[in-house]
Amino acid sequence: MRLTRITLPSIDVAACLAFFRDVMQLRTLDHTVQVGWTRIDIVPAFDVTGSVHLAFNIPRNRFAAACAWVAERAMLLRDPMGEERFHLDGAWQSDSVYFAGPHGSVLELIARHPLALDGPGGAPFHGREIACVSELGLPTADVPGLVRSLVTRMGIAPFGEISDVFTPMGTHEGLLIVVDRDRLWFPELRQPPGANGVSATLDGVLPESRVVDGLGWTLTGAVPDDMAWLAQSRRMVAY
């Protein structure tokens, strides 16, 4: 599964675009940010969006360089013990570092070792090495109910361990982080999740499927008209 298009509301579109362009060194055009095969459309927010979570895949051999890069450019987020780098085993097999994004968002760089994604060794990290948006946080009042809807209506399978408050759905290339609306975002455990007004188009799910949550976000399966653009986007980053 891939997150091919995300609509992200912002109370300050210009500042949000500037963060992605100047801090993360990503390509921007008008109100759009291009991250590999993921397109992020920044739009004016007409209500409170809340704390959005996005994760970005990076080359598995570039984690240390990416940590040094982001530490110089953004505020790192640490857990209550002061840790700022996180390794996960099990289904994840990953290394992550979290940092503060625009409007209270919780952003993450993640190196997923099962993916054959490697970058140039020895050189300083650059934002152009970021492969895609690979995670989108989705708060809900009913995690088990939403999980059932994603399975039956969109054909998305759970990823790793599941619970009544936290269930990732999808693959290493694209994950929906389904969380209870009262579960605070890792690693600081301070901010409740938000995604009001957020929408996403998914490739690799049932075409034209759709799920809308009462907390204000929408998911849509890619429709046939999207396929030409998706084919081009797949060529932008190849594992």
N, C-alpha and C positions, 0 to 999 in steps of 0.2 A: 504494500500500500504506500502511496505517496501523497503528501500534501502539496497540491499543485498551485492552489490559489487561496489566499487568506485575505479577508477584508478586516482591517483593524481600525476601530474608531479611535480618534485622538482629540483631546481638548485643545491641542496646539499642533496642527498638521506640520507646519514648517519646522518646529523644534523636533518633532518625532522623525521626520525625514532627515534632518541634520544629524541626529544620533546615528541612524543607520549608515549614512553616507560618511560622516567625518570620524565617528568613533569606531564603527565596525568596518569601515572601508568597503561598503557594499555599493553596487551600482544603483543609482536612482535616476528616474526620469519622470518629470512632473510629480505626480503623487504616488508613484509606484517604486517599490524596491524589488530588485531581482536578486535572488539567492539560489544559484544553480537552477534546478527545475521548479523552484517555488517562487511565485509572484505574490508580493504583499502589497495590497492597495490600502493606503492610508486615507481615511475619510473623516470628515468632521463628526465628532460625537455629539449626540443630542440628549444623552443621558449618561449617568455614571457607568463606566465600563467595568471598573474594578481592577484587581491585580491579575493581569494576563501572564500566562507562562508559555514561553516558546523555547525550544531547544534547537540547536544547530549542529548538524553533523560536521566533524572535522576529520582529517586524516589520522589514522590510528597511531602513526609514528610521529605525530606532531603535537602531542598533548602538552609536553613540557614547554615547548616553544609558544604554543597558544596561551598557556597560563601566564607566561611572562609578558606576552603581548597585551592581553586583556587587563592585566594588573596595572599596566602603565596608562590605560585608556579609560577605565571605568572603575566603579566601586565594587570590589568583590563582596560576595555574601558568604558569611561563615555560619556554621552550626553553633549551638550553645557551648560547645567545647572549644570553639575557636578554629576548628578545621575548615579548610577552604578547598581541598581536593578530595574527591570521593570516588572510590573504586567499588564496583558492584560485580559479584560473581553470578552464578545461576544463569537464568535466561539472558541477563543483560550483558555480561562480559564487557564492561565499559568503564571509562574514567571520565569524570565530569568536574567542571568548575562553573560556579554560578556568579552572576553579576547583575547589578541593578540596571534596568532599562528605563525608557520613558514612562512617566506617569505611574510609577510604582510597579512596573512589570518586573517579573522574575525571569531573567534570561540565562541560558545555559549553553556552554560549549561541551559537546560530548564526543568522545572517541569510542567508536563501537568496534571492538576487535574482530567480530565475525565478518565484518564487511572488508572486502579487499580494496580499501581506500588508503593509499599512501601518498605522502607529499615529499617535496625535496628536502632531504636531510641537511642539517647544518646551517641553512639560511634562516634569517629572522622570519617569523610568521607574518602573513598578510591576510587581510579579509577575503581576498579572492580565493583563498584555499577553502573557505567554508562551502560545503557541498549543497546544503539544502536546509530548510526547516524540517526537522524530523519529529518534533513533538508539539502538540497543542493541548493546553490544559482546558478541561471541560468540567466545570462545577455543576452539580445537580443535587436535587433534593432526594433522589432515589437512585443510588448507584446500581443495585441489582436490576432494577427495572430498566434503566438506560442500557446496561450491558445486554440484556435480552433484546432490546430494540435494535442495537447495533449489530447483533448476530443475525437476527431474523430479517431485518429490513435492509441492511446494507451488506451483509455477508462478511463482517469483520470479526475476527477471532480474538479472544483474550491472549495476552502476551505475559507469560510467566505467572506468578501467583496472583490470585484475586482475593478481594475481601469486600465487605459491605461499605467500606469508606474509600478504597483506592483500588482501581483496576485499570492497568494499561491495556490498550486494544490496538492490534495492528502488527507491524513488523519493524525490524531495525531501520528500515528506510522511512517509515512513517508511523508514529504512534499517537493515539488519542489518550491523554492522561485523564481518565474519568475519576473525579474525586468528589467526596461529600462537600457540600457548600460550606460546612463549618470546619473542615480540615485545613489547617494552616499550611502555607507553602513551605516546603523544605528549601533551603537549609535553616533559615533564621527562625522559622516557626512563629512568625509575627503577623503575616498578611493572609487574610482569607482569600480564596480564589475568586476570580471574576472573569467573565467573558461576555458581558451584556453587549449586544450589537455585533459581536464577532460572527463571521461566517467563513466556511472553508469548503473548497471543492477537493474531492478525493479521487485519485486514480487507483485502480486495482480493487474497487468495490463494485457492487451491483450498479450498473448504469442507471442514471436518473433517479436513484433512490434518494430519500430525504428524511432527515430527523431534525425536529425542532424541539428545543428544551424550554421549559417554563422560566429558566433563568436568563433567557434572551439570546441564545446563540443558535446557529443553524449549520447543519452539514448537508452537502449535496454530492451525490455520485456524479462523476464526469459524464456529460451527455455526448452524443456522436459529434456535434459541432466542435467540441473541445479537442477531438482526437488529433487533428493535424498539429495544433499547437503543442499538445502533450508529446507527440512523437518528436518534435523538434526539441522540446525541453529535456527529453530523455538523453539526447545526444550531448547536452551541455555538460553533464557530469556522468561519467561512466566508471563504475567500480571495476 
